[in-house]
């Protein structure tokens, strides 16, 4: 059976990781889904925590750990 909440959570988090959405976009989209009753508060919290835990984008963070070239 199709679970809309799982679909939304998966697509927002994957969309963030593949740079389809920025942090603020994911949070706004998630809030809109919450307000419409398509996701529950717990799901909204997981989505926002995921984005906050992965900000900045993981690839950018890894690049910043390398010493600057001279």
Secondary structure, DSSP 8 states (H G I E B T S, - for coil): ---HHHHHHHHHHHHHHTTSS-HHHHHHHHHHHHHTTSS-HHHHHHHHHHHHHT-S-HHHHHHHTS----
